[in-house]
Structures are given as C-alpha cells and as structure tokens.
Amino acid sequence: MNSHPEQITIRRLMTDDEARVCMDLQQRVWRSSELEVVPHHMFVVAHRTGGQVLGAFEQDKIVGFLLAFPGVHEGRIYLHSHMTAVLPEYQGQGIGKKLKLAQREDALERGFDLVEWTFDPLQLGNANFNITHLGAIVREYLPNVYGNTTSQLDAGLPTDRLVAEWWIRKSRVQQILEGRPPRSTPDVRTIRLPRRIREICKTEPGTARQIQVRLRLELELLFNSSFAATAFELDADYATYILEPYENRDDYAARTSHASQDTV
C-alpha cells in the first residue's frame, strides 16, 4: 500500500484502545506468538512515567508506533527505545524515520542527550537505517540478549543484538540528518557479510549461525579495542560494517561492564 509521507501524522498515543491496537500491530510486524507481545498496559506505563508512546497515523488508522522508556546509565538519564514498528504494507515509505525524528524532537525538548536501542546485526536494512540515515554509532554487542524467541525474523538463531547509541545533540548526527555524512578517519576496519544473509537464515541455518558467530567475535574484538561502528555500506553482494577509533570511552566502559555479565 502506498501513502505519501505528508499524509502520515505523528502524535502521542493517549488511550487504552490505541495501546491495544499496538498489540495487534506487533504480531503483524514480527510474526511472533501472543506470549511475546508487549501488553497494552506497558504502553500506558511508559506514557505515565516519562517515556514515549508515539503513533504514526494515516487519517485515523495507526500504521506504526514507537515505544520508549527512560533509563539510567551510571547517573546519566537517557531514553531506551524499545520498539519501532511499521505495518509491512507501509514499510519503505519513510514512516519509521518520521517516528524517529519525532522521538528526537521530543527528547531534545525534554533535555535528553542520548537515545539507545538494540537491533539484530543480521538485519541489514535496520543496520543501514540506524547508522547511515540516523547517525547512530555502535560499540556494544549483546549475545543472545532475549534468549530464544518465536519471531520469524530471528529465524531460530540466538538473539544477538547491537546497541545503537544516538547522541541526538551532536553535530555529527545533525550533519547526517541533513544529508552531509562526515568523513571517516583513515584508520578504519571493515567487517563484511553476505547481502543475502536473510535468505541464508531461512535455507541454511547452520551457515547462518557460523556467520553470526564470526561477526560476533570480530565486532567484540574491535569494540574492546575502542573502535565503534560509524558507517555502513551495501552493495550487490555484501554488507559492510565500517569501524573507526572512537573517543569518550570512559563512561561507556563503566556502563557496559554489567551488560556483558548479564548476557548468555
């Protein structure tokens, strides 16, 4: 289904009925069991406790939503963006970006500097969106953070996730949002994986697991050496994570020490 971006409006979800619509939308997007759907009362809690519950509307129809909670890392208050979802028939039309830009605008108005979320490193479209189009950086790998799930998107693999850090006040992010990506330093490292990884996940699960393990080891090694993923490239055959040395490691090292202990 095609809709024009200007026809999509973003506003806060305020009612119990709107929160319940998001439960159905989750299943349509992630195709997981009802047991793994975030219940409607968590949307209410997020709204009442300083989080964000934003909906994307085509007229009166909810076609996407964003759910975020406030969090604390070593005394720094930030937003953890738990879910951003757009109905399959509305994907690829810029609605996800409209939701994220509305999230940033609201977060800036309320004094936040940082928004974080997790994403599957094998979901190449998400990696490209988060790093290339939003300007998030990545320097933390969480192995099997959610355990086994019924989501078809996880394809039976361990739920490894990368942590996107979106420093929404940084000039680098503003540049990227304006279509002016900053130049990388000469000292870069690259990690490639096949562009057809999603097909491999479906048809060759053993091979997909090997690729996942290799990616995990290579990224963790570079993250531990003070590199961050700051760019991402796609061509016909490969996807490439591009990493470069990154500053401001002190607060990051303090807050990730506990994360690695809690993962499986």
KALINWO-V770305 format. One record per residue. RES is the residue in one letter. PHI is phi in whole degrees, 0 to 359 (999 if undefined). Layout:
((RES & PHI) (RES & PHI))
This chain:
((M & 999) (N & 257) (S & 222) (H & 277) (P & 306) (E & 291) (Q & 278) (I & 266) (T & 247) (I & 245) (R & 208) (R & 293) (L & 272) (M & 246) (T & 251) (D & 297) (D & 297) (E & 294) (A & 296) (R & 293) (V & 300) (C & 294) (M & 294) (D & 295) (L & 296) (Q & 302) (Q & 295) (R & 289) (V & 277) (W & 263) (R & 53) (S & 250) (S & 286) (E & 298) (L & 295) (E & 257) (V & 275) (V & 293) (P & 289) (H & 297) (H & 291) (M & 289) (F & 293) (V & 296) (V & 298) (A & 300) (H & 297) (R & 274) (T & 244) (G & 93) (G & 273) (Q & 226) (V & 227) (L & 247) (G & 241) (A & 258) (F & 241) (E & 253) (Q & 57) (D & 259) (K & 263) (I & 281) (V & 247) (G & 190) (F & 207) (L & 224) (L & 233) (A & 220) (F & 236) (P & 288) (G & 218) (V & 224) (H & 241) (E & 47) (G & 87) (R & 267) (I & 275) (Y & 215) (L & 250) (H & 263) (S & 271) (H & 281) (M & 213) (T & 226) (A & 226) (V & 226) (L & 307) (P & 309) (E & 287) (Y & 250) (Q & 286) (G & 79) (Q & 241) (G & 84) (I & 288) (G & 300) (K & 293) (K & 299) (L & 296) (K & 292) (L & 293) (A & 294) (Q & 300) (R & 298) (E & 300) (D & 295) (A & 295) (L & 298) (E & 298) (R & 262) (G & 90) (F & 281) (D & 253) (L & 227) (V & 237) (E & 237) (W & 201) (T & 254) (F & 209) (D & 285) (P & 295) (L & 270) (Q & 271) (L & 294) (G & 298) (N & 293) (A & 300) (N & 296) (F & 297) (N & 294) (I & 272) (T & 283) (H & 264) (L & 258) (G & 89) (A & 290) (I & 249) (V & 226) (R & 212) (E & 214) (Y & 243) (L & 248) (P & 285) (N & 45) (V & 293) (Y & 256) (G & 69) (N & 284) (T & 233) (T & 266) (S & 296) (Q & 295) (L & 290) (D & 280) (A & 55) (G & 78) (L & 276) (P & 305) (T & 275) (D & 293) (R & 221) (L & 262) (V & 258) (A & 276) (E & 253) (W & 248) (W & 275) (I & 289) (R & 263) (K & 289) (S & 297) (R & 301) (V & 295) (Q & 299) (Q & 301) (I & 295) (L & 296) (E & 271) (G & 82) (R & 238) (P & 298) (P & 290) (R & 284) (S & 281) (T & 286) (P & 295) (D & 271) (V & 246) (R & 237) (T & 232) (I & 229) (R & 253) (L & 216) (P & 295) (R & 299) (R & 269) (I & 299) (R & 293) (E & 295) (I & 297) (C & 301) (K & 281) (T & 256) (E & 225) (P & 301) (G & 296) (T & 295) (A & 299) (R & 296) (Q & 297) (I & 296) (Q & 298) (V & 296) (R & 298) (L & 298) (R & 301) (L & 296) (E & 291) (L & 292) (E & 299) (L & 299) (L & 288) (F & 300) (N & 291) (S & 257) (S & 70) (F & 264) (A & 226) (A & 283) (T & 240) (A & 209) (F & 210) (E & 230) (L & 235) (D & 230) (A & 296) (D & 246) (Y & 226) (A & 246) (T & 228) (Y & 277) (I & 246) (L & 240) (E & 218) (P & 303) (Y & 228) (E & 277) (N & 62) (R & 278) (D & 299) (D & 293) (Y & 295) (A & 298) (A & 294) (R & 274) (T & 269) (S & 299) (H & 283) (A & 297) (S & 293) (Q & 286) (D & 270) (T & 265) (V & 268))
